Amino acid sequence: MVDMAFIHGLRVSELTALKVDDYDPLSKKIYIKRLKGGLSTSQPLLPEENIVLLKWIEERKIFPGNNLSWLFLSHQGKNVKAAVLSTNKSLRTISWFIGKCSSAYVKACMWLCSG
């Protein structure tokens, strides 16, 4: 989640508003609904980002509330709210997501940041 926010320039509220339908694994893109008058767009995902999201989609099937449309769920099966991202359970969800990132993904992130 944190990497996605950084790479795609997402506000926390934009990140937590992502829905499963916003992610297209076939085209390897994610639709970002911008807030505060920003331009909403479909953005390409890095290969590693796509792999991690595919794994997350599979993992989220065991979460309560997996029938909800939110891409990221809390351990209680609710939408991860921006205001509660600092709670321990939400951090475990974020840690799981970050833990799935390989060193190639980290290198790609560093390359993007180096401008």
ChimeraX attribute file (.defattr): number of C-alpha atoms within 10 A of each C-alpha:
attribute: neighborCount
match mode: 1-to-1
recipient: residues
	/A:1	19
	/A:2	13
	/A:3	17
	/A:4	15
	/A:5	15
	/A:6	12
	/A:7	17
	/A:8	14
	/A:9	12
	/A:10	19
	/A:11	14
	/A:12	15
	/A:13	15
	/A:14	15
	/A:15	23
	/A:16	20
	/A:17	21
	/A:18	19
	/A:19	17
	/A:20	17
	/A:21	12
	/A:22	17
	/A:23	22
	/A:24	17
	/A:25	14
	/A:26	7
	/A:27	11
	/A:28	17
	/A:29	18
	/A:30	21
	/A:31	17
	/A:32	22
	/A:33	17
	/A:34	16
	/A:35	12
	/A:36	5
	/A:37	7
	/A:38	9
	/A:39	9
	/A:40	11
	/A:41	12
	/A:42	14
	/A:43	14
	/A:44	15
	/A:45	20
	/A:46	16
	/A:47	13
	/A:48	17
	/A:49	23
	/A:50	20
	/A:51	18
	/A:52	20
	/A:53	23
	/A:54	14
	/A:55	13
	/A:56	17
	/A:57	16
	/A:58	10
	/A:59	12
	/A:60	19
	/A:61	11
	/A:62	11
	/A:63	14
	/A:64	14
	/A:65	17
	/A:66	17
	/A:67	11
	/A:68	14
	/A:69	16
	/A:70	20
	/A:71	21
	/A:72	27
	/A:73	22
	/A:74	22
	/A:75	17
	/A:76	12
	/A:77	17
	/A:78	16
	/A:79	19
	/A:80	21
	/A:81	17
	/A:82	14
	/A:83	9
	/A:84	12
	/A:85	17
	/A:86	10
	/A:87	9
	/A:88	10
	/A:89	14
	/A:90	19
	/A:91	14
	/A:92	14
	/A:93	20
	/A:94	18
	/A:95	13
	/A:96	15
	/A:97	19
	/A:98	16
	/A:99	10
	/A:100	16
	/A:101	16
	/A:102	14
	/A:103	10
	/A:104	11
	/A:105	18
	/A:106	14
	/A:107	11
	/A:108	17
	/A:109	16
	/A:110	12
	/A:111	10
	/A:112	10
	/A:113	10
	/A:114	7
	/A:115	5
